């Protein structure tokens, strides 16, 4: 449909039906109240979620910091580094012995 024809039809329909002078009581306030309740502020929701996540992260970092700063009781056989080295080089040592 031609936009000019559509515009002319809408203007003629508006002229044939003039607005009434009667407006319901507090009509404007009701409309404005509905407009404000329907609007969703996405940035506010996103910001609130990020602040909650940041607060949670701060608590987690603080808990891990306290846990890592706490002294550990000394172990009798503290050979974790030796056990790790043996586990890493175990397959290498077998491979070298078999090839020679």
NUVEX-943758 format. One record per residue: residue number from 1; x, y, z of N, C-alpha, C, O in turn. Coordinates in nm, 3 decimals, always signed. Layout:
NUVEX-943758
rec i:NUM; n_xx:X; n_yy:Y; n_zz:Z; ca_xx:X; ca_yy:Y; ca_zz:Z; c_xx:X; c_yy:Y; c_zz:Z; o_xx:X; o_yy:Y; o_zz:Z
...
//
This chain:
NUVEX-943758
rec i:1; n_xx:+0.084; n_yy:-0.118; n_zz:+0.000; ca_xx:+0.000; ca_yy:+0.000; ca_zz:+0.000; c_xx:+0.088; c_yy:+0.123; c_zz:+0.000; o_xx:+0.195; o_yy:+0.125; o_zz:+0.062
rec i:2; n_xx:+0.043; n_yy:+0.226; n_zz:-0.070; ca_xx:+0.116; ca_yy:+0.351; ca_zz:-0.078; c_xx:+0.112; c_yy:+0.422; c_zz:+0.058; o_xx:+0.006; o_yy:+0.433; o_zz:+0.120
rec i:3; n_xx:+0.227; n_yy:+0.469; n_zz:+0.103; ca_xx:+0.232; ca_yy:+0.534; ca_zz:+0.233; c_xx:+0.153; c_yy:+0.665; c_zz:+0.236; o_xx:+0.096; o_yy:+0.701; o_zz:+0.339
rec i:4; n_xx:+0.150; n_yy:+0.734; n_zz:+0.125; ca_xx:+0.076; ca_yy:+0.860; ca_zz:+0.121; c_xx:-0.075; c_yy:+0.834; c_zz:+0.134; o_xx:-0.146; o_yy:+0.908; o_zz:+0.203
rec i:5; n_xx:-0.124; n_yy:+0.728; n_zz:+0.067; ca_xx:-0.266; ca_yy:+0.694; ca_zz:+0.080; c_xx:-0.300; c_yy:+0.652; c_zz:+0.223; o_xx:-0.404; o_yy:+0.690; o_zz:+0.276
rec i:6; n_xx:-0.211; n_yy:+0.575; n_zz:+0.285; ca_xx:-0.233; ca_yy:+0.532; ca_zz:+0.423; c_xx:-0.237; c_yy:+0.652; c_zz:+0.516; o_xx:-0.319; o_yy:+0.659; o_zz:+0.607
rec i:7; n_xx:-0.148; n_yy:+0.746; n_zz:+0.494; ca_xx:-0.145; ca_yy:+0.867; ca_zz:+0.577; c_xx:-0.275; c_yy:+0.945; c_zz:+0.561; o_xx:-0.332; o_yy:+0.991; o_zz:+0.660
rec i:8; n_xx:-0.323; n_yy:+0.960; n_zz:+0.436; ca_xx:-0.448; ca_yy:+1.034; ca_zz:+0.412; c_xx:-0.567; c_yy:+0.964; c_zz:+0.478; o_xx:-0.653; o_yy:+1.031; o_zz:+0.535
rec i:9; n_xx:-0.572; n_yy:+0.832; n_zz:+0.472; ca_xx:-0.681; ca_yy:+0.758; ca_zz:+0.536; c_xx:-0.679; c_yy:+0.775; c_zz:+0.687; o_xx:-0.784; o_yy:+0.794; o_zz:+0.749
rec i:10; n_xx:-0.561; n_yy:+0.769; n_zz:+0.747; ca_xx:-0.552; ca_yy:+0.786; ca_zz:+0.892; c_xx:-0.591; c_yy:+0.927; c_zz:+0.935; o_xx:-0.659; o_yy:+0.945; o_zz:+1.036
rec i:11; n_xx:-0.548; n_yy:+1.025; n_zz:+0.859; ca_xx:-0.582; ca_yy:+1.164; ca_zz:+0.892; c_xx:-0.732; c_yy:+1.187; c_zz:+0.879; o_xx:-0.793; o_yy:+1.252; o_zz:+0.963
rec i:12; n_xx:-0.793; n_yy:+1.133; n_zz:+0.773; ca_xx:-0.939; ca_yy:+1.151; ca_zz:+0.756; c_xx:-1.015; c_yy:+1.076; c_zz:+0.865; o_xx:-1.118; o_yy:+1.126; o_zz:+0.911
rec i:13; n_xx:-0.969; n_yy:+0.958; n_zz:+0.907; ca_xx:-1.036; ca_yy:+0.886; ca_zz:+1.016; c_xx:-1.023; c_yy:+0.963; c_zz:+1.147; o_xx:-1.117; o_yy:+0.965; o_zz:+1.226
rec i:14; n_xx:-0.911; n_yy:+1.026; n_zz:+1.170; ca_xx:-0.893; ca_yy:+1.106; ca_zz:+1.292; c_xx:-0.981; c_yy:+1.229; c_zz:+1.290; o_xx:-1.031; o_yy:+1.270; o_zz:+1.394
rec i:15; n_xx:-1.000; n_yy:+1.290; n_zz:+1.174; ca_xx:-1.085; ca_yy:+1.409; ca_zz:+1.164; c_xx:-1.232; c_yy:+1.373; c_zz:+1.183; o_xx:-1.308; o_yy:+1.452; o_zz:+1.238
rec i:16; n_xx:-1.272; n_yy:+1.255; n_zz:+1.138; ca_xx:-1.412; ca_yy:+1.213; ca_zz:+1.152; c_xx:-1.446; c_yy:+1.174; c_zz:+1.295; o_xx:-1.564; o_yy:+1.176; o_zz:+1.333
rec i:17; n_xx:-1.348; n_yy:+1.140; n_zz:+1.376; ca_xx:-1.371; ca_yy:+1.098; ca_zz:+1.514; c_xx:-1.291; c_yy:+1.191; c_zz:+1.607; o_xx:-1.182; o_yy:+1.153; o_zz:+1.650
rec i:18; n_xx:-1.343; n_yy:+1.309; n_zz:+1.638; ca_xx:-1.269; ca_yy:+1.402; ca_zz:+1.723; c_xx:-1.260; c_yy:+1.348; c_zz:+1.866; o_xx:-1.349; o_yy:+1.276; o_zz:+1.911
rec i:19; n_xx:-1.153; n_yy:+1.381; n_zz:+1.936; ca_xx:-1.138; ca_yy:+1.332; ca_zz:+2.073; c_xx:-1.241; c_yy:+1.396; c_zz:+2.166; o_xx:-1.285; o_yy:+1.509; o_zz:+2.144
rec i:20; n_xx:-1.276; n_yy:+1.323; n_zz:+2.268; ca_xx:-1.373; ca_yy:+1.370; ca_zz:+2.366; c_xx:-1.305; c_yy:+1.460; c_zz:+2.468; o_xx:-1.185; o_yy:+1.446; o_zz:+2.496
rec i:21; n_xx:-1.381; n_yy:+1.550; n_zz:+2.523; ca_xx:-1.328; ca_yy:+1.638; ca_zz:+2.627; c_xx:-1.332; c_yy:+1.571; c_zz:+2.764; o_xx:-1.273; o_yy:+1.620; o_zz:+2.859
rec i:22; n_xx:-1.401; n_yy:+1.459; n_zz:+2.773; ca_xx:-1.411; ca_yy:+1.387; ca_zz:+2.899; c_xx:-1.291; c_yy:+1.293; c_zz:+2.914; o_xx:-1.266; o_yy:+1.208; o_zz:+2.829
rec i:23; n_xx:-1.220; n_yy:+1.311; n_zz:+3.019; ca_xx:-1.106; ca_yy:+1.225; ca_zz:+3.050; c_xx:-1.133; c_yy:+1.164; c_zz:+3.187; o_xx:-1.169; o_yy:+1.235; o_zz:+3.281
rec i:24; n_xx:-1.116; n_yy:+1.034; n_zz:+3.200; ca_xx:-1.139; ca_yy:+0.972; ca_zz:+3.331; c_xx:-1.047; c_yy:+1.032; c_zz:+3.438; o_xx:-0.939; o_yy:+1.083; o_zz:+3.409
rec i:25; n_xx:-1.095; n_yy:+1.024; n_zz:+3.562; ca_xx:-1.020; ca_yy:+1.079; ca_zz:+3.675; c_xx:-0.886; c_yy:+1.007; c_zz:+3.689; o_xx:-0.882; o_yy:+0.884; o_zz:+3.686
rec i:26; n_xx:-0.778; n_yy:+1.080; n_zz:+3.704; ca_xx:-0.641; ca_yy:+1.030; ca_zz:+3.725; c_xx:-0.596; c_yy:+0.939; c_zz:+3.611; o_xx:-0.518; o_yy:+0.846; o_zz:+3.634
rec i:27; n_xx:-0.643; n_yy:+0.964; n_zz:+3.491; ca_xx:-0.607; ca_yy:+0.882; ca_zz:+3.375; c_xx:-0.457; c_yy:+0.892; c_zz:+3.348; o_xx:-0.390; o_yy:+0.791; o_zz:+3.324
rec i:28; n_xx:-0.406; n_yy:+1.012; n_zz:+3.351; ca_xx:-0.264; ca_yy:+1.033; ca_zz:+3.322; c_xx:-0.175; c_yy:+0.963; c_zz:+3.425; o_xx:-0.072; o_yy:+0.905; o_zz:+3.390
rec i:29; n_xx:-0.214; n_yy:+0.969; n_zz:+3.550; ca_xx:-0.134; ca_yy:+0.903; ca_zz:+3.655; c_xx:-0.136; c_yy:+0.752; c_zz:+3.638; o_xx:-0.034; o_yy:+0.687; o_zz:+3.659
rec i:30; n_xx:-0.250; n_yy:+0.696; n_zz:+3.601; ca_xx:-0.258; ca_yy:+0.552; ca_zz:+3.581; c_xx:-0.170; c_yy:+0.507; c_zz:+3.464; o_xx:-0.102; o_yy:+0.405; o_zz:+3.472
rec i:31; n_xx:-0.173; n_yy:+0.585; n_zz:+3.357; ca_xx:-0.090; ca_yy:+0.551; ca_zz:+3.240; c_xx:+0.058; c_yy:+0.559; c_zz:+3.276; o_xx:+0.136; o_yy:+0.470; o_zz:+3.241
rec i:32; n_xx:+0.097; n_yy:+0.665; n_zz:+3.344; ca_xx:+0.238; ca_yy:+0.680; ca_zz:+3.381; c_xx:+0.282; c_yy:+0.569; c_zz:+3.478; o_xx:+0.396; o_yy:+0.523; o_zz:+3.471
rec i:33; n_xx:+0.193; n_yy:+0.527; n_zz:+3.567; ca_xx:+0.227; ca_yy:+0.419; ca_zz:+3.660; c_xx:+0.247; c_yy:+0.289; c_zz:+3.584; o_xx:+0.338; o_yy:+0.212; o_zz:+3.616
rec i:34; n_xx:+0.165; n_yy:+0.263; n_zz:+3.485; ca_xx:+0.181; ca_yy:+0.141; ca_zz:+3.406; c_xx:+0.308; c_yy:+0.144; c_zz:+3.323; o_xx:+0.375; o_yy:+0.042; o_zz:+3.307
rec i:35; n_xx:+0.342; n_yy:+0.261; n_zz:+3.271; ca_xx:+0.464; ca_yy:+0.271; ca_zz:+3.191; c_xx:+0.588; c_yy:+0.244; c_zz:+3.275; o_xx:+0.682; o_yy:+0.180; o_zz:+3.229
rec i:36; n_xx:+0.589; n_yy:+0.293; n_zz:+3.397; ca_xx:+0.707; ca_yy:+0.272; ca_zz:+3.480; c_xx:+0.717; c_yy:+0.129; c_zz:+3.531; o_xx:+0.828; o_yy:+0.080; o_zz:+3.551
rec i:37; n_xx:+0.605; n_yy:+0.061; n_zz:+3.551; ca_xx:+0.613; ca_yy:-0.077; ca_zz:+3.600; c_xx:+0.649; c_yy:-0.174; c_zz:+3.489; o_xx:+0.708; o_yy:-0.279; o_zz:+3.517
rec i:38; n_xx:+0.616; n_yy:-0.145; n_zz:+3.366; ca_xx:+0.644; ca_yy:-0.236; ca_zz:+3.256; c_xx:+0.787; c_yy:-0.225; c_zz:+3.205; o_xx:+0.837; o_yy:-0.319; o_zz:+3.143
rec i:39; n_xx:+0.853; n_yy:-0.114; n_zz:+3.231; ca_xx:+0.989; ca_yy:-0.095; ca_zz:+3.179; c_xx:+1.086; c_yy:-0.181; c_zz:+3.259; o_xx:+1.084; o_yy:-0.180; o_zz:+3.382
rec i:40; n_xx:+1.169; n_yy:-0.254; n_zz:+3.189; ca_xx:+1.269; ca_yy:-0.339; ca_zz:+3.252; c_xx:+1.406; c_yy:-0.278; c_zz:+3.224; o_xx:+1.445; o_yy:-0.261; o_zz:+3.108
rec i:41; n_xx:+1.476; n_yy:-0.247; n_zz:+3.328; ca_xx:+1.610; ca_yy:-0.191; ca_zz:+3.313; c_xx:+1.710; c_yy:-0.305; c_zz:+3.315; o_xx:+1.748; o_yy:-0.355; o_zz:+3.421
rec i:42; n_xx:+1.752; n_yy:-0.345; n_zz:+3.197; ca_xx:+1.843; ca_yy:-0.459; ca_zz:+3.184; c_xx:+1.978; c_yy:-0.428; c_zz:+3.247; o_xx:+2.039; o_yy:-0.516; o_zz:+3.308
rec i:43; n_xx:+2.024; n_yy:-0.305; n_zz:+3.233; ca_xx:+2.154; ca_yy:-0.270; ca_zz:+3.289; c_xx:+2.153; c_yy:-0.277; c_zz:+3.441; o_xx:+2.253; o_yy:-0.315; o_zz:+3.502
rec i:44; n_xx:+2.041; n_yy:-0.240; n_zz:+3.503; ca_xx:+2.033; ca_yy:-0.248; ca_zz:+3.649; c_xx:+2.036; c_yy:-0.394; c_zz:+3.695; o_xx:+2.101; o_yy:-0.426; o_zz:+3.794
rec i:45; n_xx:+1.967; n_yy:-0.481; n_zz:+3.624; ca_xx:+1.967; ca_yy:-0.622; ca_zz:+3.660; c_xx:+2.108; c_yy:-0.680; c_zz:+3.643; o_xx:+2.156; o_yy:-0.753; o_zz:+3.730
rec i:46; n_xx:+2.172; n_yy:-0.647; n_zz:+3.533; ca_xx:+2.308; ca_yy:-0.696; ca_zz:+3.506; c_xx:+2.407; c_yy:-0.643; c_zz:+3.610; o_xx:+2.493; o_yy:-0.717; o_zz:+3.657
rec i:47; n_xx:+2.394; n_yy:-0.517; n_zz:+3.645; ca_xx:+2.483; ca_yy:-0.457; ca_zz:+3.743; c_xx:+2.465; c_yy:-0.522; c_zz:+3.879; o_xx:+2.563; o_yy:-0.552; o_zz:+3.948
rec i:48; n_xx:+2.340; n_yy:-0.545; n_zz:+3.919; ca_xx:+2.313; ca_yy:-0.608; ca_zz:+4.048; c_xx:+2.373; c_yy:-0.749; c_zz:+4.052; o_xx:+2.431; o_yy:-0.789; o_zz:+4.153
rec i:49; n_xx:+2.359; n_yy:-0.824; n_zz:+3.944; ca_xx:+2.415; ca_yy:-0.959; ca_zz:+3.939; c_xx:+2.568; c_yy:-0.956; c_zz:+3.947; o_xx:+2.627; o_yy:-1.040; o_zz:+4.015
rec i:50; n_xx:+2.631; n_yy:-0.862; n_zz:+3.878; ca_xx:+2.778; ca_yy:-0.854; ca_zz:+3.882; c_xx:+2.829; c_yy:-0.815; c_zz:+4.020; o_xx:+2.932; o_yy:-0.867; o_zz:+4.064
rec i:51; n_xx:+2.759; n_yy:-0.725; n_zz:+4.090; ca_xx:+2.802; ca_yy:-0.688; ca_zz:+4.224; c_xx:+2.789; c_yy:-0.805; c_zz:+4.319; o_xx:+2.874; o_yy:-0.824; o_zz:+4.406
rec i:52; n_xx:+2.682; n_yy:-0.884; n_zz:+4.305; ca_xx:+2.667; ca_yy:-1.002; ca_zz:+4.390; c_xx:+2.778; c_yy:-1.103; c_zz:+4.361; o_xx:+2.833; o_yy:-1.164; o_zz:+4.453
rec i:53; n_xx:+2.811; n_yy:-1.120; n_zz:+4.235; ca_xx:+2.918; ca_yy:-1.213; ca_zz:+4.199; c_xx:+3.053; c_yy:-1.162; c_zz:+4.251; o_xx:+3.135; o_yy:-1.241; o_zz:+4.297
rec i:54; n_xx:+3.075; n_yy:-1.032; n_zz:+4.243; ca_xx:+3.201; ca_yy:-0.975; ca_zz:+4.294; c_xx:+3.212; c_yy:-0.996; c_zz:+4.444; o_xx:+3.320; o_yy:-1.028; o_zz:+4.494
rec i:55; n_xx:+3.103; n_yy:-0.977; n_zz:+4.515; ca_xx:+3.106; ca_yy:-0.998; ca_zz:+4.659; c_xx:+3.135; c_yy:-1.144; c_zz:+4.693; o_xx:+3.210; o_yy:-1.173; o_zz:+4.786
rec i:56; n_xx:+3.075; n_yy:-1.234; n_zz:+4.619; ca_xx:+3.102; ca_yy:-1.377; ca_zz:+4.640; c_xx:+3.248; c_yy:-1.408; c_zz:+4.612; o_xx:+3.311; o_yy:-1.484; o_zz:+4.687
rec i:57; n_xx:+3.303; n_yy:-1.352; n_zz:+4.506; ca_xx:+3.445; ca_yy:-1.375; ca_zz:+4.472; c_xx:+3.538; c_yy:-1.323; c_zz:+4.582; o_xx:+3.639; o_yy:-1.385; o_zz:+4.612
rec i:58; n_xx:+3.504; n_yy:-1.209; n_zz:+4.640; ca_xx:+3.586; ca_yy:-1.154; ca_zz:+4.748; c_xx:+3.587; c_yy:-1.250; c_zz:+4.866; o_xx:+3.692; o_yy:-1.275; o_zz:+4.925
rec i:59; n_xx:+3.471; n_yy:-1.303; n_zz:+4.902; ca_xx:+3.466; ca_yy:-1.398; ca_zz:+5.013; c_xx:+3.544; c_yy:-1.526; c_zz:+4.982; o_xx:+3.614; o_yy:-1.578; o_zz:+5.069
rec i:60; n_xx:+3.535; n_yy:-1.575; n_zz:+4.861; ca_xx:+3.608; ca_yy:-1.696; ca_zz:+4.823; c_xx:+3.759; c_yy:-1.670; c_zz:+4.828; o_xx:+3.834; o_yy:-1.753; o_zz:+4.879
rec i:61; n_xx:+3.803; n_yy:-1.558; n_zz:+4.775; ca_xx:+3.946; ca_yy:-1.524; ca_zz:+4.777; c_xx:+3.996; c_yy:-1.508; c_zz:+4.920; o_xx:+4.105; o_yy:-1.553; o_zz:+4.954
rec i:62; n_xx:+3.916; n_yy:-1.444; n_zz:+5.005; ca_xx:+3.956; ca_yy:-1.428; ca_zz:+5.145; c_xx:+3.966; c_yy:-1.563; c_zz:+5.215; o_xx:+4.059; o_yy:-1.586; o_zz:+5.292
rec i:63; n_xx:+3.871; n_yy:-1.652; n_zz:+5.189; ca_xx:+3.875; ca_yy:-1.785; ca_zz:+5.252; c_xx:+3.995; c_yy:-1.865; c_zz:+5.205; o_xx:+4.061; o_yy:-1.932; o_zz:+5.285
rec i:64; n_xx:+4.025; n_yy:-1.859; n_zz:+5.077; ca_xx:+4.141; ca_yy:-1.931; ca_zz:+5.024; c_xx:+4.270; c_yy:-1.870; c_zz:+5.078; o_xx:+4.366; o_yy:-1.943; o_zz:+5.106
rec i:65; n_xx:+4.274; n_yy:-1.739; n_zz:+5.093; ca_xx:+4.393; ca_yy:-1.674; ca_zz:+5.149; c_xx:+4.418; c_yy:-1.715; c_zz:+5.292; o_xx:+4.532; o_yy:-1.741; o_zz:+5.330
rec i:66; n_xx:+4.312; n_yy:-1.721; n_zz:+5.372; ca_xx:+4.327; ca_yy:-1.764; ca_zz:+5.511; c_xx:+4.371; c_yy:-1.910; c_zz:+5.516; o_xx:+4.458; o_yy:-1.948; o_zz:+5.595
rec i:67; n_xx:+4.310; n_yy:-1.991; n_zz:+5.432; ca_xx:+4.345; ca_yy:-2.134; ca_zz:+5.430; c_xx:+4.490; c_yy:-2.156; c_zz:+5.388; o_xx:+4.559; o_yy:-2.240; o_zz:+5.445
rec i:68; n_xx:+4.536; n_yy:-2.081; n_zz:+5.288; ca_xx:+4.673; ca_yy:-2.100; ca_zz:+5.239; c_xx:+4.776; c_yy:-2.041; c_zz:+5.334; o_xx:+4.891; o_yy:-2.086; o_zz:+5.335
rec i:69; n_xx:+4.739; n_yy:-1.943; n_zz:+5.414; ca_xx:+4.833; ca_yy:-1.882; ca_zz:+5.508; c_xx:+4.844; c_yy:-1.963; c_zz:+5.637; o_xx:+4.938; o_yy:-1.944; o_zz:+5.714
rec i:70; n_xx:+4.749; n_yy:-2.051; n_zz:+5.662; ca_xx:+4.753; ca_yy:-2.130; ca_zz:+5.785; c_xx:+4.871; c_yy:-2.227; c_zz:+5.780; o_xx:+4.895; o_yy:-2.290; o_zz:+5.677
rec i:71; n_xx:+4.943; n_yy:-2.239; n_zz:+5.889; ca_xx:+5.058; ca_yy:-2.331; ca_zz:+5.889; c_xx:+5.008; c_yy:-2.477; c_zz:+5.888; o_xx:+4.911; o_yy:-2.512; o_zz:+5.955
rec i:72; n_xx:+5.076; n_yy:-2.557; n_zz:+5.811; ca_xx:+5.043; ca_yy:-2.698; ca_zz:+5.802; c_xx:+5.127; c_yy:-2.776; c_zz:+5.902; o_xx:+5.242; o_yy:-2.741; o_zz:+5.927
rec i:73; n_xx:+5.071; n_yy:-2.880; n_zz:+5.959; ca_xx:+5.153; ca_yy:-2.960; ca_zz:+6.050; c_xx:+5.261; c_yy:-3.034; c_zz:+5.972; o_xx:+5.236; o_yy:-3.080; o_zz:+5.860
rec i:74; n_xx:+5.379; n_yy:-3.044; n_zz:+6.029; ca_xx:+5.487; ca_yy:-3.111; ca_zz:+5.955; c_xx:+5.459; c_yy:-3.261; c_zz:+5.940; o_xx:+5.416; o_yy:-3.327; o_zz:+6.035
rec i:75; n_xx:+5.483; n_yy:-3.311; n_zz:+5.822; ca_xx:+5.462; ca_yy:-3.453; ca_zz:+5.796; c_xx:+5.591; c_yy:-3.528; c_zz:+5.827; o_xx:+5.700; o_yy:-3.472; o_zz:+5.817
rec i:76; n_xx:+5.576; n_yy:-3.654; n_zz:+5.864; ca_xx:+5.694; ca_yy:-3.732; ca_zz:+5.897; c_xx:+5.779; c_yy:-3.759; c_zz:+5.773; o_xx:+5.900; o_yy:-3.739; o_zz:+5.774
rec i:77; n_xx:+5.714; n_yy:-3.804; n_zz:+5.667; ca_xx:+5.785; ca_yy:-3.830; ca_zz:+5.542; c_xx:+5.735; c_yy:-3.732; c_zz:+5.437; o_xx:+5.645; o_yy:-3.762; o_zz:+5.360
rec i:78; n_xx:+5.795; n_yy:-3.615; n_zz:+5.435; ca_xx:+5.753; ca_yy:-3.512; ca_zz:+5.341; c_xx:+5.826; c_yy:-3.533; c_zz:+5.209; o_xx:+5.920; o_yy:-3.461; o_zz:+5.177
rec i:79; n_xx:+5.782; n_yy:-3.631; n_zz:+5.136; ca_xx:+5.849; ca_yy:-3.664; ca_zz:+5.011; c_xx:+5.754; c_yy:-3.645; c_zz:+4.892; o_xx:+5.760; o_yy:-3.721; o_zz:+4.795
rec i:80; n_xx:+5.670; n_yy:-3.546; n_zz:+4.900; ca_xx:+5.577; ca_yy:-3.522; ca_zz:+4.791; c_xx:+5.651; c_yy:-3.487; c_zz:+4.662; o_xx:+5.614; o_yy:-3.534; o_zz:+4.554
rec i:81; n_xx:+5.754; n_yy:-3.405; n_zz:+4.673; ca_xx:+5.830; ca_yy:-3.369; ca_zz:+4.553; c_xx:+5.901; c_yy:-3.490; c_zz:+4.495; o_xx:+5.909; o_yy:-3.505; o_zz:+4.373
rec i:82; n_xx:+5.951; n_yy:-3.575; n_zz:+4.580; ca_xx:+6.018; ca_yy:-3.696; ca_zz:+4.531; c_xx:+5.919; c_yy:-3.791; c_zz:+4.466; o_xx:+5.948; o_yy:-3.851; o_zz:+4.363
rec i:83; n_xx:+5.800; n_yy:-3.806; n_zz:+4.527; ca_xx:+5.697; ca_yy:-3.892; ca_zz:+4.470; c_xx:+5.651; c_yy:-3.838; c_zz:+4.335; o_xx:+5.629; o_yy:-3.914; o_zz:+4.241
rec i:84; n_xx:+5.637; n_yy:-3.706; n_zz:+4.326; ca_xx:+5.595; ca_yy:-3.646; ca_zz:+4.199; c_xx:+5.700; c_yy:-3.668; c_zz:+4.091; o_xx:+5.667; o_yy:-3.702; o_zz:+3.977
rec i:85; n_xx:+5.825; n_yy:-3.650; n_zz:+4.128; ca_xx:+5.934; ca_yy:-3.669; ca_zz:+4.031; c_xx:+5.940; c_yy:-3.815; c_zz:+3.985; o_xx:+5.961; o_yy:-3.841; o_zz:+3.867
rec i:86; n_xx:+5.923; n_yy:-3.908; n_zz:+4.076; ca_xx:+5.924; ca_yy:-4.049; ca_zz:+4.040; c_xx:+5.808; c_yy:-4.082; c_zz:+3.947; o_xx:+5.824; o_yy:-4.159; o_zz:+3.852
rec i:87; n_xx:+5.690; n_yy:-4.024; n_zz:+3.972; ca_xx:+5.574; ca_yy:-4.051; ca_zz:+3.888; c_xx:+5.591; c_yy:-3.993; c_zz:+3.748; o_xx:+5.550; o_yy:-4.054; o_zz:+3.650
rec i:88; n_xx:+5.652; n_yy:-3.876; n_zz:+3.739; ca_xx:+5.671; ca_yy:-3.812; ca_zz:+3.608; c_xx:+5.774; c_yy:-3.887; c_zz:+3.525; o_xx:+5.753; o_yy:-3.910; o_zz:+3.406
rec i:89; n_xx:+5.883; n_yy:-3.925; n_zz:+3.588; ca_xx:+5.991; ca_yy:-3.988; ca_zz:+3.513; c_xx:+5.982; c_yy:-4.141; c_zz:+3.509; o_xx:+6.073; o_yy:-4.206; o_zz:+3.458
rec i:90; n_xx:+5.875; n_yy:-4.199; n_zz:+3.562; ca_xx:+5.864; ca_yy:-4.345; ca_zz:+3.566; c_xx:+5.860; c_yy:-4.403; c_zz:+3.426; o_xx:+5.932; o_yy:-4.499; o_zz:+3.398
rec i:91; n_xx:+5.778; n_yy:-4.349; n_zz:+3.340; ca_xx:+5.771; ca_yy:-4.403; ca_zz:+3.204; c_xx:+5.897; c_yy:-4.373; c_zz:+3.125; o_xx:+5.937; o_yy:-4.452; o_zz:+3.039
rec i:92; n_xx:+5.960; n_yy:-4.261; n_zz:+3.152; ca_xx:+6.083; ca_yy:-4.225; ca_zz:+3.083; c_xx:+6.195; c_yy:-4.322; c_zz:+3.120; o_xx:+6.271; o_yy:-4.366; o_zz:+3.034
rec i:93; n_xx:+6.205; n_yy:-4.354; n_zz:+3.249; ca_xx:+6.311; ca_yy:-4.445; ca_zz:+3.294; c_xx:+6.292; c_yy:-4.583; c_zz:+3.234; o_xx:+6.390; o_yy:-4.647; o_zz:+3.195
rec i:94; n_xx:+6.169; n_yy:-4.632; n_zz:+3.226; ca_xx:+6.144; ca_yy:-4.764; ca_zz:+3.167; c_xx:+6.180; c_yy:-4.765; c_zz:+3.020; o_xx:+6.239; o_yy:-4.861; o_zz:+2.970
rec i:95; n_xx:+6.144; n_yy:-4.658; n_zz:+2.951; ca_xx:+6.170; ca_yy:-4.650; ca_zz:+2.808; c_xx:+6.319; c_yy:-4.648; c_zz:+2.779; o_xx:+6.364; o_yy:-4.712; o_zz:+2.683
rec i:96; n_xx:+6.397; n_yy:-4.576; n_zz:+2.860; ca_xx:+6.541; ca_yy:-4.567; ca_zz:+2.839; c_xx:+6.607; c_yy:-4.701; c_zz:+2.866; o_xx:+6.696; o_yy:-4.742; o_zz:+2.792
rec i:97; n_xx:+6.565; n_yy:-4.770; n_zz:+2.969; ca_xx:+6.624; ca_yy:-4.899; ca_zz:+3.002; c_xx:+6.595; c_yy:-5.003; c_zz:+2.895; o_xx:+6.680; o_yy:-5.087; o_zz:+2.865
rec i:98; n_xx:+6.476; n_yy:-4.998; n_zz:+2.837; ca_xx:+6.439; ca_yy:-5.097; ca_zz:+2.736; c_xx:+6.513; c_yy:-5.075; c_zz:+2.604; o_xx:+6.546; o_yy:-5.171; o_zz:+2.536
rec i:99; n_xx:+6.539; n_yy:-4.950; n_zz:+2.568; ca_xx:+6.605; ca_yy:-4.924; ca_zz:+2.441; c_xx:+6.754; c_yy:-4.952; c_zz:+2.446; o_xx:+6.814; o_yy:-4.981; o_zz:+2.342
rec i:100; n_xx:+6.815; n_yy:-4.945; n_zz:+2.562; ca_xx:+6.959; ca_yy:-4.969; ca_zz:+2.569; c_xx:+6.979; c_yy:-5.110; c_zz:+2.605; o_xx:+7.094; o_yy:-5.154; o_zz:+2.617
//
